[in-house]
Amino acid sequence: MSHHDLSERTIFPPEDSVLRQLEEFIESVPVAELRSPEGRSTPIPDEVYEILGEVVEALSRGQAITVAPHDQTLTTQEAADLLGISRPTLVKLLERGEIPYTQPGRHRRVKLADVLSFRHQSREAAERGLDELVEISEGADLYRDDVTSTRLRR
């Protein structure tokens, strides 16, 4: 196995039959080990095995996978794409200080770790907001068990 530098790398899905075989293996084997061509082996930690399963699952859906170290920096467009928002919306978040950035020249750069942290915090805040909304709705008796059909019968 060659050692790659720690830059971003994108992997595209291999052929379907190979993925199906790998997916079936990962689903049926709870613990795995890595074996070298010389026959040496070492167990694969659960966290790494779980990630491998997620990678295989995404590839089998036809999605490409990008592996990048957390200190990787992104352009504003890459960060916006990762968050699923427009670049102008991301720039507003940067200018409000919600996501740290650097600007070594004319262009802003954002750390992948900071973007992932923002995404995680945003999702947690959204979940808390939805939980509160459900609680308020239940308290106001806005959930009804007696649904009335409005469909016309002919």
C-alpha positions in Angstrom: 0.0 0.0 0.0 1.4 3.4 -0.9 1.3 6.2 1.5 -0.5 9.3 0.2 0.1 12.8 1.3 -2.7 14.2 3.5 -4.4 16.1 0.7 -8.0 15.6 -0.4 -8.8 12.5 -2.5 -12.0 11.5 -4.2 -12.9 7.9 -5.0 -15.5 7.0 -7.6 -17.6 3.8 -7.4 -16.1 0.6 -8.8 -18.2 -1.9 -10.7 -21.4 -3.0 -9.0 -20.6 -6.7 -8.6 -17.4 -5.9 -6.6 -19.4 -3.6 -4.4 -22.2 -6.1 -3.8 -19.7 -8.7 -2.7 -18.0 -6.3 -0.4 -21.3 -5.0 1.0 -22.4 -8.6 1.8 -19.1 -9.3 3.4 -19.2 -6.3 5.7 -22.8 -7.0 6.7 -22.0 -10.6 7.6 -18.7 -10.2 9.4 -18.8 -8.2 12.6 -15.0 -7.9 13.1 -12.3 -7.8 10.4 -8.6 -7.7 10.0 -6.2 -6.2 7.6 -3.8 -8.7 5.9 -0.6 -7.8 4.1 0.6 -9.6 1.0 3.2 -11.2 3.2 0.5 -12.7 5.4 0.9 -10.3 8.4 -2.4 -9.2 9.9 -3.8 -6.8 12.4 -7.4 -6.2 13.6 -9.3 -3.3 12.1 -10.7 -1.0 14.9 -14.5 -0.9 15.1 -14.5 2.8 14.1 -12.5 2.2 11.0 -14.6 -0.9 10.1 -17.8 1.2 10.6 -16.4 3.9 8.3 -15.5 1.3 5.7 -19.1 0.1 5.8 -20.4 3.6 5.3 -18.0 4.1 2.3 -19.1 0.9 0.7 -22.8 1.8 1.2 -22.3 5.2 -0.4 -20.3 3.8 -3.3 -23.0 1.2 -3.9 -25.5 4.1 -4.2 -23.3 5.5 -7.0 -21.9 8.3 -4.8 -18.3 9.4 -4.9 -16.4 9.6 -1.6 -14.0 12.3 -0.7 -11.4 11.6 2.0 -9.8 14.7 3.5 -7.9 15.4 6.7 -9.6 17.8 9.1 -6.9 20.5 8.7 -7.8 20.6 5.0 -8.8 24.0 3.9 -11.7 24.6 1.5 -12.7 27.4 -0.9 -15.9 29.2 -0.1 -17.7 27.3 -2.9 -16.5 23.9 -1.5 -17.6 24.8 2.0 -21.0 26.0 0.7 -21.4 22.8 -1.2 -20.6 20.7 1.9 -23.2 22.6 3.9 -25.8 22.5 1.1 -26.1 26.3 0.9 -25.2 29.0 -1.6 -21.8 30.6 -1.6 -23.3 34.1 -0.8 -25.1 32.6 2.2 -21.8 31.0 3.4 -20.0 34.4 2.9 -22.7 36.0 5.2 -22.0 33.3 7.8 -18.3 34.0 7.6 -18.8 37.8 7.8 -21.0 37.3 10.9 -18.2 35.2 12.5 -20.3 32.1 12.7 -17.5 30.1 10.9 -13.9 31.1 11.2 -11.9 31.8 8.0 -8.6 33.1 6.8 -8.0 35.4 3.9 -4.3 35.0 2.9 -4.9 36.9 -0.4 -8.0 37.9 -2.2 -9.9 34.6 -1.5 -11.2 33.3 1.8 -10.3 29.9 3.0 -12.2 27.8 5.5 -11.0 24.8 7.5 -12.9 21.6 6.9 -13.0 21.0 10.7 -14.7 24.4 11.2 -17.3 23.7 8.5 -18.0 20.2 10.0 -18.3 21.7 13.5 -20.7 24.4 12.2 -22.8 21.7 10.4 -22.9 19.6 13.6 -24.0 22.6 15.8 -26.6 23.7 13.2 -28.1 20.2 13.1 -28.2 20.0 16.9 -29.9 23.4 17.1 -32.4 22.4 14.5 -33.2 19.2 16.4 -33.7 21.1 19.6 -36.0 23.6 17.9 -38.1 20.8 16.4 -38.3 19.1 19.8 -39.5 22.4 21.4 -42.0 22.9 18.6 -43.5 19.4 19.1 -43.6 20.0 22.8 -45.5 23.3 22.4 -47.8 21.7 19.8 -48.7 18.8 22.1 -49.2 21.2 25.0 -51.6 23.3 22.9 -53.4 20.1 21.8 -52.5 20.7 18.1 -52.0 17.0 17.5 -55.3 15.3 16.8 -56.1 11.6 16.8 -59.4 12.1 15.0 -58.5 12.8 11.4 -61.4 13.6 9.2 -61.2 12.5 5.6 -61.7 15.4 3.1 -61.5 13.2 0.0 -64.7 13.2 -2.0 -66.2 9.8 -2.8 -67.7 9.2 -6.2 
